[in-house]
Amino acid sequence: GNPNAQNNWDVNARNGVPSKGLLQVIQPTFSAYHVDGTAHDLTNPVANITAAANYAAHRYGSIDNVNSAY
């Protein structure tokens, strides 16, 4: 994947908060679920993935409960 990927066409982008990074996190979610010890850069791969996983665990109880393609 591209750690600098940015979604410029969904509802978040239309509202001025585009999804960014490997797991397409918006800045408010990244800020709320940032993991201490990782970079404060939304496009940093480790920071992006850990914040997204932290969000998924908080929102869904476990990363295993997130609906996906498999």
N, C-alpha and C positions, 0 to 999 in steps of 0.2 A: 504494500500500500504506500500511499504518499502521505507523509506526516503533515504536509502543507496543504492538503486537499481542503477546499472550501466549497460548501453548497451555497450557491447564490440564487437559487430558484424556489425553495420551499417557503412555507409560511414564516418560519423563523427569519429567513433572509429578507422577506418582504417587510418584516417588522424591525429590520435593522440589526438582527442578532444572528448572523449566519452560523451554521454548524461548521466546525473545523476539526482537523486532525484525523487520525486513523479511525477513531470510533465516532466521529462526527458529533462532538459535544458542543453545546452553546456555552458562551462565557458565564452566564449566571449559574448554570449547572456545574461547570468546572469550578467556579469559585466556591460554591456551596459544598462540593464533595471532594475538593482537593485533598490529597493525602500528604501530610507533613513529611518532609524529607525529599519530596520530589520537586522538580522545577515549577516555578509559578508561570510557566509558558504553556498555553493551551495546545500548541502544536508540538511540544516535546512528547515524543512517543510514550515514554514511561509515565509521565504525568497525565497524559490524555487517557491512556488505558486504565490506570489505577483509579482516576476520578470516575470514569465511566463504569468500572466494575463496582466501585463504592456506591455510586448512584443506583445501579441495578440491584445490588444486594439490599440497599435501604428500601427501594421502591417495591421490589418483588420478593423480598425475603431471602433470595439466593440467586446467583447468576444462573443456576439450573432451572429456575422458574420463568426465565425470559423466553417468550415465544420466538422461534427462529426458523430457519429454513430446514433444519434437520429433524 
